[in-house]
């Protein structure tokens, strides 16, 4: 690990100032940052620890929105009865991520910004990685192992997958991100936060240097109460999604008034299956329509040799998630 | 005297381990110690063109950077499979040649571990890269050695083709197993301290004598000048057996820099600087008549090996011992690829081969429309099918009967896909477990005091299995002392000879030596008390005094406890060595053990075949939508002679079954084919089961008496319970889905 300076400002103004310097990086729970520094992928000159900004830890379920402080811990929010009651998929997505040790220290803001698990990004022995070293190439596309690479949103420069769970809930339920940077505060649609790799996979979000995520807000919507996160993974805990689905439904009699579908384990950025949602609105929710929604959700996917399984798997996970949430409502 | 063998005894070192007071090799800090770090090759095959050490040398805290040009050289030794003490026959940093990815290229010594690693990251290496392949090509395989002979790499009995022709049903299938890495919790570490031409090395080891021999040979030192210390080992599973390059490089760096040096190998580097389980392909051709009796049995194993060693773990030697069959053909083949040399990983011959054999048997049972347990019963045998000698004991069907009852096998539907629970498909599967009983020569020294204490000393190892505890139990039982009154000292090469702690040989082999040493202590005490006046055994011919677990007994009912008799002698203490050698051990095997290698009697001797047996049954559940495979129940029943400690034995068997679940569903070292590198070299992405994956694991321990295997009647159990687990799970997957998964690990993409 390269030597670095460390500061822990108590106020957000000095924090954004320090974090906007060249070579500076923000650290909160540290579960991604420290990991990537230890393996030499990230080599910041200065770490700005924002955990001293105590007012970012709060969270609450209000009448019109859920407010989540950027420093709220995954485990704390996942276990909150009000969250579980109002928005089960949010709690489930947090519970099914990482391990207890990680959830106890990892923050929601950091989780949302977690980096890819692409093995070529994470191993500096590979000279080819456009995300780590722009212009160097892509070892995954150069005949590499691709079973956990993106089938949506990849480019000729990079096919790294966004690995998170929580973000799939945020993208499906129209979350917004609150930030404060050297230029002031702003609100970003969560769906606009992450950038597809295109020609510049090293740029992953629209955040500017020094811009600190202060919170996440999710507007209350009827499908949140009937929501579910289904995750297919190779072991029962502490594994990234082979495919996952965050779904929520609102019924109008026998047909769907509203439906939300976020897809994990398949895309370069948090991914919402809008075509499948559009298909389902106004339809009854049956095994047939759920299957059709799963099929539509994976239309246009561009798998690599190793990731082709994600299309049928993802479709089944969408189908299963929809049927499970309906059965929880007492349907069928 | 309370019974101390065949009871549940808590580990004598448990408190030290959980409180952190057990001193592992990397806990030792000699005065003035510096820290080492490895810089390893990015390419798999080629040569080093240049190494720029400038930035590393300029890094604060870095003391020295060594390359093949500057590190002191030593006499290299052969690898284990070439009869030497090394983990491999190729030694990095002897020249510019690169033969596997992750090969050490430079060695940094610094004031702190952090500075050393930082220095290693700053070394710039350029290469001339050659073509490489990390995977073997099974179509380009070979047989090691002379080939055809009755106990060799190729076995022929009867006529395979006529057996196939006569069969009512046949199975001809190929099964594949991947590269796997041991990943012990305790990192690889070595600390070397030179004092003049005397050298001390602290290192977690499964074979301190092998280590000492290799180091002494490399540096031209008498073995008496080399101390090797390894009191505790935080998991080994085969990865800590030989002399590894990182050890030799650390010793060389300590010599060059003139101070003690400690290296802790990083987790990613642990995937390349030592051994692993080679990938394999297992082809089985089975034929059976309508009653299920085997008429033909063929097994051809092709296992991966490096370009510079021939790693033979002869799995065909185990499969051919399983079932009665008149026509048998086996071949043990290797194919090369560009990796470091693999080695033995817990059940090295058996995990892979029984994944194949026991699935092939299940496939045969399906074709015959037979219950798979009954197919095993029909083909059970009390004689080794090739060697034609009796098994010293074989409780295979007793194991099946016990596990069938415990598991509820009778509830199984033979029809695939017939059992469901909501969104879960349910399947049951079974498989045979076995492990060869091989017995090494071994020695131990026991010193007993009339105050009621004893010391047991031997150069064996506790790799986390409970060896300290069971050695104390054996001595306590023989000497008539409480277990807590026996101190066991192990993990130093200077102690009496003990073999490599591998092949599940330790309990039976070194336990027998401890047993004999205790008998020799009693003989010594008997002589003394018979020559003294005034005691109950005075004047009795000492050759007629016997030891009966703590009591000395004369021919006519006279008796005195050993500890009382000892207290009555003028010295008040007695010491004796026990040297154990199984009657069937050859002189060559004895020589091999004293030379730091692996020399054993068995599993097949001229009179007997020695194997432990068991049977496992798995329930799997496969989710309709996520296609996840889970194992809510795994039951096993095992018979392995005497259970020394029912608690640690239970843990070994249960731990083995858990390992088997990992092999079945999780463990695989993924590869990057174009650049011939191991890809998931960390324990986030190299999956092993977590607690949530392990649900009901039930272990039945059957009684079995075997007076042939050794004086204690013990068979090794460290590896037994892994064998067959993956096949039991695969057979259950078939029962649930109708889909055969013939490649490990079995994962979601296989069932979508």
Interface residues (C-beta under 8 A of the other chain):
Chain A: X1 X2 X3 X39 X40 X99 X117 X119 X120 X123 X124 X125 X126 X127 X139 X142 X143 X144 X145 X147 X230 X231 X232 X233 X234 X235 X236 X237 X238 X239 X242 X243 X309 X312 X313 X316 X317 X319 X320 X321 X323 X324
Chain B: X40 X42 X101 X102 X114 X117 X118 X121 X268 X423 X623 X624 X625 X626 X627 X628 X630 X665 X666 X670 X671 X672 X673 X674 X675 X677 X679 X680 X681 X684 X685 X687 X689 X690 X691 X692 X693 X747 X748 X749 X752
